[in-house]
Amino acid sequence: MRKGFGIGLTVLGGFLVTLAVLAQFWAPGRLMKTPLDTDSITLLDGTAQLSDGTGGTDEFPIKAFSVTHADSERSDSDVIVFQNSSCLVKDEGGIDECVSASDPQERLISASTDNFATDRRTAEAVDDPKYLPPSAEDKEGLINKWPFEAEKKTYQYWDGYAGAAVDATYDRTEDVDGLDTYVYTIQVADAPIEISEGVQGTYSTDREIWIDPTTGAIVNQFEHQERIDDEGNPFLILDYGFTDEQVAGNADDSKSNASSLDLVTNTVPLIGFIVGIPALLIGIALQLMRRRSA
């Protein structure tokens, strides 16, 4: 009886300790990667002031849609490739998706498409023709999310309007629907851009981004943006951010994903070591005692 019990404890203890070691040191490298089946639709709303052609502006409510799909066939174990399409539209007529340039109500303000690739662990841009078409714009810095286990520091973040990586500086920690998030601020002043086809001007933004530090997911975002023409007249002024429903859904997803990571990388190792080591030692001791008494 003692022989079987001792062997059983030894096997159980060895299994639990091995499981704990794998969960603590091997699993994070496997789990802390952007999933290859990542697909997202992000909805923002707010207000816009659009040039009326005389130096003044017309104000109206707007919506913005951003659809991002991962290209699993071009992605691999280290890099994930994304295709993104986005649009900015006037919030009129119960609009719930992008419209074409031929929309009879002329609700489309702007639309764009993009291809980019990022490191699945660090979320930093990867510029490699292996993953991207020749037409893809060279990028650097973070894109689409923050790295897993984000830190309270300044990151380089890709700003597509400025066409450059800009500072995203940690500002504070803030609760969002029961989730602790890190808030990063981005400020760009008077960056020269083409504000419309053939029209030169400047771009400025004051943006805040709320990040789940465990997964690096963007939970919320708000931005004040100004595009000014070369004569100093406002071309487009935006004040917009994630909708309340978008924020709530992002927070729920982040809490669920963070809980799963915590279970594997913290809870499993803790239980494995607390239960496994004593079981292993007791099992070995029982077997030694049996041998001495034999």
C-alpha positions as CSV (number, residue, x, y, z in Angstrom):
1,M,0.0,0.0,0.0
2,R,2.7,2.4,1.0
3,K,4.7,1.5,-2.1
4,G,1.8,2.3,-4.4
5,F,0.9,5.5,-2.5
6,G,4.5,6.7,-2.6
7,I,4.9,6.0,-6.3
8,G,1.6,7.7,-7.0
9,L,2.6,10.9,-5.0
10,T,6.0,11.0,-6.8
11,V,4.4,10.7,-10.2
12,L,1.7,13.3,-9.3
13,G,4.3,15.7,-7.8
14,G,6.6,15.3,-10.8
15,F,3.7,16.0,-13.2
16,L,2.5,19.1,-11.3
17,V,6.0,20.6,-11.0
18,T,6.7,19.9,-14.7
19,L,3.4,21.5,-15.6
20,A,4.2,24.5,-13.4
21,V,7.6,25.0,-15.1
22,L,6.1,24.8,-18.5
23,A,3.3,27.2,-17.7
24,Q,5.7,29.7,-16.1
25,F,8.5,29.6,-18.6
26,W,7.3,28.1,-21.9
27,A,3.6,29.1,-22.1
28,P,4.0,32.9,-22.1
29,G,6.1,32.8,-25.2
30,R,3.4,30.8,-26.9
31,L,0.4,32.6,-25.6
32,M,1.5,36.2,-25.6
33,K,1.2,36.5,-29.4
34,T,-1.4,38.3,-31.5
35,P,-3.8,35.6,-32.6
36,L,-3.7,34.8,-36.3
37,D,-7.5,34.9,-36.5
38,T,-7.7,38.5,-35.4
39,D,-10.6,40.3,-37.1
40,S,-12.1,43.5,-35.7
41,I,-14.6,46.2,-36.5
42,T,-14.1,49.4,-34.6
43,L,-16.8,52.1,-34.4
44,L,-16.2,55.7,-33.4
45,D,-18.4,58.8,-33.3
46,G,-18.2,62.5,-32.6
47,T,-18.4,65.8,-34.5
48,A,-16.7,67.3,-37.5
49,Q,-16.2,70.8,-38.8
50,L,-15.7,70.7,-42.5
51,S,-14.6,73.6,-44.7
52,D,-17.4,75.4,-46.5
53,G,-15.1,76.8,-49.1
54,T,-15.2,80.4,-47.9
55,G,-12.9,80.1,-44.9
56,G,-15.6,79.0,-42.5
57,T,-16.9,75.5,-41.5
58,D,-20.0,73.5,-41.3
59,E,-20.5,71.3,-38.2
60,F,-22.2,67.9,-38.1
61,P,-22.1,64.6,-36.3
62,I,-19.9,61.9,-37.8
63,K,-19.1,58.2,-37.5
64,A,-15.9,56.4,-38.3
65,F,-15.6,52.7,-39.2
66,S,-12.4,50.7,-39.2
67,V,-12.3,47.1,-40.4
68,T,-9.2,45.1,-39.8
69,H,-8.6,41.5,-41.0
70,A,-5.6,39.3,-40.4
71,D,-4.2,37.5,-43.5
72,S,-3.5,34.1,-41.9
73,E,-2.0,32.8,-45.2
74,R,0.7,35.5,-45.3
75,S,1.3,35.5,-41.5
76,D,3.6,33.1,-39.6
77,S,4.7,32.2,-36.1
78,D,6.4,35.6,-35.6
79,V,4.7,38.1,-37.9
80,I,1.0,38.8,-38.5
81,V,-0.2,40.6,-41.7
82,F,-3.2,42.9,-41.6
83,Q,-5.5,44.5,-44.2
84,N,-7.4,47.5,-43.0
85,S,-10.2,49.6,-44.5
86,S,-11.6,52.7,-42.9
87,C,-14.0,55.6,-43.6
88,L,-15.3,58.8,-42.1
89,V,-18.9,59.6,-42.8
90,K,-21.6,62.1,-41.9
91,D,-24.0,60.5,-39.3
92,E,-27.1,61.0,-41.3
93,G,-29.9,58.6,-42.3
94,G,-29.1,55.9,-39.8
95,I,-25.8,55.0,-41.4
96,D,-24.2,51.9,-40.0
97,E,-21.4,51.2,-42.5
98,C,-19.1,52.8,-45.0
99,V,-20.7,54.3,-48.1
100,S,-19.2,54.8,-51.5
101,A,-18.1,58.1,-53.1
102,S,-21.3,57.9,-55.2
103,D,-23.6,58.0,-52.1
104,P,-26.6,60.0,-53.2
105,Q,-26.6,61.8,-49.8
106,E,-22.9,62.7,-50.1
107,R,-22.2,61.4,-46.6
108,L,-18.6,60.1,-47.3
109,I,-15.9,62.4,-46.0
110,S,-12.9,60.2,-46.5
111,A,-11.9,56.6,-47.0
112,S,-8.7,54.6,-47.1
113,T,-7.2,51.2,-47.2
114,D,-3.9,49.9,-45.8
115,N,-1.7,46.9,-45.5
116,F,0.7,46.4,-42.7
117,A,2.6,43.7,-40.7
118,T,3.6,43.6,-37.1
119,D,5.6,41.5,-34.8
120,R,3.2,39.2,-33.0
121,R,4.9,39.8,-29.6
122,T,6.0,43.4,-29.6
123,A,3.3,44.8,-32.0
124,E,6.0,46.8,-33.8
125,A,5.8,47.3,-37.5
126,V,7.6,44.9,-39.8
127,D,8.6,46.2,-43.2
128,D,9.5,43.1,-45.3
129,P,8.4,42.3,-48.9
130,K,8.0,38.7,-47.7
131,Y,4.8,39.9,-46.0
132,L,3.7,43.1,-47.8
133,P,3.0,44.2,-51.4
134,P,5.4,46.7,-53.0
135,S,2.7,49.4,-52.7
136,A,2.7,49.2,-48.9
137,E,3.9,52.2,-47.1
138,D,7.0,51.8,-44.9
139,K,6.1,52.0,-41.3
140,E,7.8,52.0,-37.9
141,G,6.7,51.9,-34.3
142,L,3.6,50.3,-32.7
143,I,0.6,49.6,-35.0
144,N,-2.9,48.5,-34.0
145,K,-2.0,47.6,-30.4
146,W,0.6,47.8,-27.7
147,P,2.9,44.9,-26.7
148,F,1.8,42.3,-24.1
149,E,2.7,43.5,-20.6
150,A,2.8,47.1,-21.6
151,E,5.0,49.4,-19.5
152,K,4.5,52.9,-18.1
153,K,6.9,54.6,-20.5
154,T,7.0,56.3,-23.9
155,Y,6.5,54.2,-27.0
156,Q,7.0,55.0,-30.7
157,Y,3.5,54.8,-32.3
158,W,2.8,54.9,-36.0
159,D,0.7,57.9,-37.1
160,G,-0.6,57.3,-40.6
161,Y,-1.6,61.0,-41.1
162,A,1.8,62.3,-40.1
163,G,3.5,59.5,-42.0
164,A,5.9,58.9,-39.1
165,A,6.3,57.3,-35.7
166,V,5.4,59.7,-32.9
167,D,5.8,59.6,-29.1
168,A,3.0,57.9,-27.2
169,T,3.7,58.9,-23.6
170,Y,2.3,57.1,-20.5
171,D,0.2,59.6,-18.6
172,R,-1.9,57.8,-16.0
173,T,-3.8,54.7,-14.9
174,E,-7.5,54.8,-15.3
175,D,-10.4,52.4,-14.6
176,V,-12.6,51.5,-17.6
177,D,-15.6,49.4,-16.8
178,G,-13.7,47.6,-14.0
179,L,-10.5,47.2,-16.1
180,D,-7.3,49.0,-15.1
181,T,-5.9,50.7,-18.2
182,Y,-2.8,52.7,-19.0
183,V,-3.5,56.0,-20.7
184,Y,-1.0,57.2,-23.3
185,T,-1.1,60.7,-24.8
186,I,0.0,61.6,-28.4
187,Q,0.6,65.2,-29.5
188,V,1.5,66.2,-33.1
189,A,1.7,69.9,-34.0
190,D,1.6,71.4,-37.5
191,A,2.9,68.4,-39.4
192,P,3.0,69.1,-43.1
193,I,0.7,66.8,-45.1
194,E,-1.5,66.7,-48.1
195,I,-4.9,67.4,-46.5
196,S,-6.8,66.5,-49.7
197,E,-5.7,65.5,-53.2
198,G,-3.5,68.3,-54.5
199,V,-4.1,70.5,-51.4
200,Q,-1.2,71.0,-49.0
201,G,-1.6,72.0,-45.3
202,T,-0.8,70.9,-41.8
203,Y,-2.0,68.2,-39.4
204,S,-2.2,68.5,-35.6
205,T,-3.7,66.0,-33.1
206,D,-4.2,65.6,-29.4
207,R,-5.0,62.0,-28.8
208,E,-5.5,59.7,-25.7
209,I,-5.4,55.9,-26.0
210,W,-6.5,53.6,-23.2
211,I,-4.5,50.3,-23.2
212,D,-5.1,47.0,-21.3
213,P,-1.5,46.5,-20.0
214,T,-1.8,42.7,-19.9
215,T,-2.8,42.1,-23.5
216,G,-1.8,45.4,-25.1
217,A,-5.3,45.8,-26.6
218,I,-6.7,49.3,-27.3
219,V,-9.7,49.7,-25.1
220,N,-10.6,53.3,-25.8
221,Q,-9.4,56.2,-27.8
222,F,-10.4,59.9,-28.1
223,E,-8.9,62.5,-30.5
224,H,-9.0,66.1,-31.3
225,Q,-7.6,66.6,-34.8
226,E,-7.1,69.6,-37.0
227,R,-6.2,69.8,-40.7
228,I,-5.5,73.3,-41.8
229,D,-4.9,74.4,-45.4
230,D,-1.8,76.4,-46.6
231,E,-3.7,79.6,-46.2
232,G,-4.5,79.0,-42.5
233,N,-8.1,78.1,-43.0
234,P,-9.6,75.0,-41.3
235,F,-10.2,72.2,-43.7
236,L,-11.3,69.5,-41.2
237,I,-11.6,69.6,-37.4
238,L,-12.5,66.4,-35.7
239,D,-13.5,65.5,-32.1
240,Y,-14.3,61.8,-31.9
241,G,-13.6,58.6,-30.1
242,F,-14.8,55.0,-29.5
243,T,-18.5,54.6,-28.9
244,D,-19.7,53.6,-25.5
245,E,-20.7,50.2,-26.9
246,Q,-17.3,49.7,-28.5
247,V,-15.5,50.6,-25.2
248,A,-17.7,48.2,-23.2
249,G,-17.1,45.4,-25.6
250,N,-13.3,46.0,-25.7
251,A,-13.2,46.0,-21.9
252,D,-15.1,42.8,-21.6
253,D,-12.8,41.1,-24.2
254,S,-9.7,42.4,-22.5
255,K,-10.8,41.1,-19.1
256,S,-11.6,37.7,-20.5
257,N,-8.3,37.4,-22.4
258,A,-6.3,38.7,-19.4
259,S,-8.0,36.2,-17.1
260,S,-7.1,33.3,-19.5
261,L,-3.5,34.5,-19.6
262,D,-3.4,34.9,-15.8
263,L,-4.8,31.4,-15.3
264,V,-2.1,29.8,-17.4
265,T,0.9,31.9,-16.5
266,N,0.2,32.6,-12.8
267,T,-2.4,30.4,-11.3
268,V,-1.3,27.1,-12.8
269,P,2.4,27.6,-11.8
270,L,1.4,28.6,-8.3
271,I,-0.8,25.5,-7.7
272,G,1.7,23.3,-9.5
273,F,4.6,24.3,-7.2
274,I,2.5,24.5,-4.0
275,V,1.0,21.1,-4.5
276,G,3.5,19.4,-6.7
277,I,6.7,20.0,-4.6
278,P,5.3,18.6,-1.3
279,A,3.7,15.7,-3.1
280,L,7.0,14.9,-4.9
281,L,9.0,15.1,-1.6
282,I,6.5,13.1,0.4
283,G,6.4,10.4,-2.4
284,I,10.2,10.1,-2.5
285,A,10.3,10.0,1.3
286,L,7.7,7.2,1.5
287,Q,9.7,5.2,-1.1
288,L,13.0,5.6,0.8
289,M,11.3,4.6,4.1
290,R,9.9,1.5,2.5
291,R,13.3,0.5,1.1
292,R,14.9,0.9,4.6
293,S,12.3,-1.2,6.3
294,A,12.5,-3.9,3.6
